[in-house]
Every structure is written in C-alpha cells, then in structure tokens.
Amino acid sequence: MEKININKRLRKISAYILDSKKIIDIGCDHALLGIYVCLNNANIEVIASDINDKPLIKAKDNIQKYHLEDRIKVKLGDGLDTIENDVDTIVISGMGTMNMLKILNKINEYPYVSNLVLSPNNDFDLLRSEIQKLGFKIEKEEIIKDNNKYYLIIKFTKGKELIDNFFGKLNLDNDINRDYFKYIYEKNNEIIEKIGVNDEKKKELININKRINEKVDLQ
Ligand SMILES: C[S@@+](CC[C@H](N)C(=O)[O-])C[C@H]1O[C@@H](n2cnc3c(N)ncnc32)[C@H](O)[C@@H]1O
C-alpha cells in the first residue's frame, strides 16, 4: 500500500486523538487525518465530514486508495449535523476560531462527546475562554509551526478549571511555544511603534507584552 504523506500539523494532531474510539473530523477536506489515524490504530472509527461536496470527492478517493471504506464514513453537512451518538471525540482543524465556535456553540446537546481536539489558526486565547465556558477544560496543548505559520493544537475534556486564557497550559520551556510568544511580542512592538494606532490599542498591546516579558524567556 502507498505510504501516506501528511504534513507535520496533521501528524501532530493525530497524536491527540489516537486513543479515541470514534471521532468525527469536521471540515475533513481530503480526509487525510482520518486515514492516518486509522492506519495507526486498528480499532478507531471515523466520520469524515465537510460542508462542501467537492472536498468529499477527493476524500472518498483517498479512503478507497487505503481500503478504509468500512472504517471511515464520509458525510456531507454543516458542523455537528453529521455527528452520531457514539462519537467520543470531535476534531476540527485548519479553520479560524470564530468558525469553530460557531460549529461548537450547541455542544451541550451532544453529551456523549468527551473530547474536543481543536487546531485553529488564529485567536487562541478567545478559543480557550469560549470553550471553557461550554463546560470543557484544557487537558493538553502545544503550538506547532508548519509552513512558517503557527497553529495551536489543544485537547479539551469535560470539566471545569480556571486557566489563564493567554498562556493556557502551554509549556513555556518548550522552544516552539516560546518562539510563538517571541513572535507575538515582536509583532506587538511593531504595531505599537506604528503611527495611527490609537492609545487604547497601544495600552492593550503594551500590557500583553508586559505579561509575555514576565513569563517567557525572550532571549
Ligand atoms: C482549510 S480546510 C482544513 C482541512 C483539514 N481539516 C486540515 O486541517 O487540513 C477547511 C475545511 O472545512 C470545511 N468547513 C468549513 N466550515 C465548515 C462547517 N461549518 N462544517 C463542516 N465543514 C466546514 C471546508 O469546506 C474545508 O474543506
């Protein structure tokens, strides 16, 4: 069988879901994540779902290529509309935080879901705060850099725990996590120095950078 070629981001995400029984990958696109997970866990079942039918043609082709038709169900639909009541883990990756929050805002109507594995490409602190409000707590998380872009990979489980939304549970001794905050720090400084940024915004960014400087080794 042809070796599956998936990017570092999807490979890293797969490590967060390999111990699940049944996952739904919402916005699966090519379905490569589900395929990779099935090839690395003989028991896992997958729903690969997308709101657009075009990506699902490619997804079906890929699934056929790896003979996984009996383990990966392809479904067309919006967000949680395609879920089934034995799914324990929802995965959503490669979307913005606002779209993820829109999809997950009625998560409480699906009590059988125990884990959310999310990998947004923006607004990480907003995602942490809003998902925690829905009755989930952070189990683990990391930042990854792929193709010169930073992504968060975060796993939530059911429960309550008050966590700083800006740093979350990121290990600040980890080089990539630290590089991410250095990047934010430098970007904020650039914006602060720009003419045309209002005083309120400046104050907000200065405060953020003060917090980064206190917690992260910026050397
Ligand atoms: C950029 S791709 C990400 C693909 C893959 N998850 C990854 O991480 O590489 C986003 C996919 O999400 C799908 N999508 C966007 N909004 C959706 C929604 N509300 N429900 C299901 N799929 C959605 C899009 O059609 C697209 O295929």
The ligand as a Gaussian input file, in Angstrom:
#p B3LYP/6-31G(d) Opt

LIG

0 1
 C       -8.825000      24.687000       5.313000
 S       -9.755000      23.244000       5.265000
 C       -8.999000      22.305000       6.560000
 C       -8.910000      20.866000       6.212000
 C       -8.335000      19.947000       7.271000
 N       -9.213000      19.856000       8.415000
 C       -6.952000      20.361000       7.693000
 O       -6.761000      20.701000       8.850000
 O       -6.060000      20.354000       6.826000
 C      -11.310000      23.665000       5.988000
 C      -12.426000      22.732000       5.594000
 O      -13.527000      22.949000       6.462000
 C      -14.727000      22.891000       5.734000
 N      -15.744000      23.609000       6.521000
 C      -15.819000      24.940000       6.759000
 N      -16.898000      25.236000       7.541000
 C      -17.500000      24.036000       7.824000
 C      -18.647000      23.665000       8.573000
 N      -19.411000      24.572000       9.186000
 N      -18.974000      22.355000       8.654000
 C      -18.218000      21.417000       8.015000
 N      -17.138000      21.713000       7.273000
 C      -16.770000      23.003000       7.174000
 C      -14.355000      23.494000       4.382000
 O      -15.251000      23.086000       3.365000
 C      -12.930000      22.955000       4.193000
 O      -12.913000      21.738000       3.476000

